Amino acid sequence: MRVALAGLLILSVLTGIGLIFWHQEWKFSRPTPIPAGYSSLQRGDSVSKTVLASLEIGEEDQAFIHFYNFDCPCSRFNIKEFQNLVIQYGSKVKFLAVLETVERNESEIEEFREKYSLGIDVHLDSEGVIASELGVYSTPQAVLIKNQQVYFSGNYNKARFCTTQNTKFASIALSAMVSDKEPPVFPELASIAYGCELPANGNTDTRIDKFFNFLNL
């Protein structure tokens, strides 16, 4: 009897974990809802002087802006891809991390620096102002700037773990930018945001999301 009950308990736990993983995969395989009043920036659009000043991006800078959220599983899955880009292009491009949060404070900047040791500028965007000005409403996302204009804005990859080589949109765009080429023409998939809604847009974790955050997945 005890063996049977133990078996049922283990089966119930495994089923529950399976349902959690299914929920996460389903949630993040769908486009992120577009917030009300959303205004996009297209390739070639000029970037707000206010944003350029706040991020200390000069006229001659080629910049790569990475939007990150500690509470977003997709951001954590994606960070290795960003790290690799910093290592490969850090001598040629000004890399910046913009942290999206509403509950934390300046200590989050130090947390990011200590955790990832990238040696790049980190900015806190607690009210989502920078993201809004650059047309970003989800994490992880990347915006590339050249001549103070948008060179690329969109996804890192169509694959959640950034493993599909021919759809590494941000990486391909970055390679073209440092080679002084015209921005690549990507399919619509490159610009349809996937991942987590920004906290500033009213996104709140579900209990399942908090469980995954607890596991640091």
Secondary structure, 3 states (H helix, E strand, C coil): CHHHHHHHHHHHHHHHHHHHHHHHHHHHCCECCCCCCCCCCCCCCECCHHHHHHCCCCCCCEEEEEEECCCCHHHHHHHHHHHHHHHHHCCCCEEEEEECCCCCCCHHHHHHHHHHCCCCEEEECCCCHHHHHCCCCEECEEEEEECCEEEEEECCCCCCCCCCHHHCHHHHHHHHHHCCCCCCCCCHHHCCCECEECHHHCCCCCHHHHHHHHHCC
